[in-house]
Amino acid sequence: GLFSRAATAANWTHKGFVKEHVRFVAVAGPNGKRILSLDSGIYVGDAGADVWPSAYYGQNAMPTRAIAVDPSDPDYWIVGTKQPFDGNEHTRIIVMTQDGTNFVTSYDGNGLGFVEAIEYDPFDANSVVAGVRSWSPGAVGVLHSTDRGNSWTEVAGTADWTTVDITFDPTTPGRAIQLSEDNQWSFSLDGGANW
């Protein structure tokens, strides 16, 4: 089920049921869209309103596991997914704009795994990192973008990492932290370019 609670309310209010797993939620700005990541794409709704399928849902989409909202632009969202294509599975990162009515693929990696985490650098609005839970031997575990997520670089030295979470230290410029499925931790001191 989906529940909501106003900041001043004591209790949660039931909003409805969904037939799929909710994988991640995000809020785009103080009074912006509520964004839900589901097994078949992205749902979007205004504050206090019901959520509805975005353009990236159903036949246009596949399971999504991560969402990041650009802190300087609440209408710019990055979504992590995995899609079957030509008989192979592709790790994909999608950039969504116009309140979820427009989307483009900014990364397509053959057979890597799910994008499990996407984070913006709090000290550099153009720097974004994404963590991949990879299943293919030798596949990359961390991706890095220096242009707000419009293009991505596979980070050398992260092969076979099964990233489940990734974040930036809000107190130390350039410091990022990555967690793998086997409880191994890695650190970056240059905003995610090297680990």
N, C-alpha and C positions, 0 to 999 in steps of 0.2 A: 504493500500500500504506500501511498504518498501522504505525507503529513506536512503541515506548516504551522508556524507559531510567530506571532508578532513580537517585537522586542519587548513590549510592555505586558504581554499576556503570560499567564501562569501555566497554561496548558497548551498542548498541541491539538490541532484540528485535523481530522481526517479529510483529505481532499479527493481521494478516489483510489482505484486499484489499477495496476498495470499487469499485462500478461507476460512481461519480460523482466529480466534482471535489470535493475538500475545499477550501473557500474560506477558512475561519478556524477557529481553535481557542481555547478559553478553559478556565480552571480556576476552579471556584467554591469558593474557600476553600482552606486549606492541605491538607485531606484530603477535599475536596468532589468534586463531580461533574466529570467531563471532558466538555466540550461541543464538538461538531463541527458546523460549518455546511457543508451540502452543497447540491447543485443542487436537491434536493427537500425541503429542510427541515433539521431539527435532530436529531442523534443525541446520546445521553447515556449515560454509564456511570460507575460508581464507580471510585475509584482502583484501578488494577491489574486491573480487570475489563473485559470486552468492552463495547462501546458498542452501544446499541439505539435504534431510532426513538423519539422523544418523541411527545407528542400533536400537536406541530406538525411533521408530516411527511406525505408522500404526498398524498392527496386534500385534506388540510387546509392544505397549505403550497405554497410556491413557492420558487425559489432564494433562498438567504440568503447575504449577503456580509459581515455584520458582527455581532459579539456583544460585549456589555459586561456584566460582572457587577458588581452594586452592591457596592462595597468594604465597606459596613457590613451587608450582608445577602446571604450567598452563595446564597440561595434566590430571588433577584430578578434576572432576566436581561432585557436588552433586545436584540432581534434586528431587524436591518434586512433588508428584502426588497422584492420587486416582484411584483405579482400582476396577471394579466389579469382584468378585471371589466367586464361589460356592453359588451364589445367594445373597451374602453380598458385601458391598463395603468396600474396604481396603485402609487405608491411607498408602502410601508407600514412602520410600526414596530410591533413586537409586544412586549408585556411577558409574560414567562413566569414562573410561580411553581410551587410544590409539586413541586420536582425535575423540572420539565418536563412535568408532567401537566396544567397549566392554562395557557391563554394568552388574551390579549385584544388587540385592535388599539387602539393609543393614537394613531396618526397615519395618515391616509389622504390622500395627495395625488395628484390625477389627472394621469397622464402625465409625471411628473417624471423618473424614472430610478432607478437603484439606490442604496440607502443603502450607502455603501462604508466608513464608519467611524463608530463611536459611542464617546464617551469621557466618563467621569465627571470632574468637577473635583475634584482631590485636596484642595482647601481648602474646598469646599462640597458636602456630600453630596447636596444637592437639585439641583445644577446639572449638566446633561448637554448635550453638543453632538453633533450628527450631521452628517456630510458626505454630500451627494448628488452623484453623478455624473450630472448632468442632460443629457437629450437634447432636451428640448422647448425651443424658443426662449423666453427670458424666465423659465424655470423657476428656482426657488430652488436655491442650492448649499449652504446651511447652515441647519440647524434647531437651536433652542435650547429646553431644558426647564428649568423652575425647580421641578419637583415630582417628581424622580427618574425622569422619562420617562413619566409618566402622561398628560401633554398636551404639545404642542409648538407653538412659534411659528416661522413662516418668517421668517428674518432678512432685513430690508430691506438692499438694496445688494449682495446676493450672487447676483442673477439671472445666469444663464448661466455660473456657475462650474461646472467639472467636477471636483468634489472627489474626490480619490483617497485622502487621508489627513487626519486631524485629531487633535490631541493637546493636552494641557495641559502647561505648564512646571511641573515638580514643585518648582521652587525659587522661583517668583514667583507669589504669589496673583493670580488673575484673568487671567493671561497664557495665551492659547491660540494655537496655530499651525495654519494650514490650508495644504495643498498641492493645487494644481489639476493636471489632466492635462497642461496646457501649461507646467508647471514654474514657474508663478506662485505666490508665497507671500503669505499674508495673516496679519495678527496681530489679536488681540483683547486688550484690556487690562481688560475688565470681565466676564470669565468666559464670553464667547461671545455676549453680547447685541448687540454692535456690532463691526464689523470695519473 
